[in-house]
Amino acid sequence: VPMGVLSCMKYLMFTFNVLVFAGGTCLAGMGVWVAVDPAGFQDIVAARAVLSAGAWLLLAVGIALSLLGFLGCCGALRRSRPLLLL
């Protein structure tokens, strides 16, 4: 495989993982926002238990995606196969 192709794949993987990290951070931020200020969202969601569960679910998924994106970025830059497989 030519060196240019490997370099291009490295930067494409890094870019994709940065997008996953950014999306996870946004989801975690929304989860914290909904969990801290549920009064602003009571008009949208009628049941309070659903709102609370949704906030914690957003927070958990956001943290997981942020961690996954961060490890993917590190794996792409260092060309670490275990980090990329994780």
Buried (B, 14 or more C-beta within 10 A) or exposed (E): EEEEEEEEEBEEBBEBBBEBBEBBBBBBBBBBBBBEEBEEBEEEBEEEEEBBEBBEEBBEBBBEBBBBBBBBBBBBBEEEEEBBEE
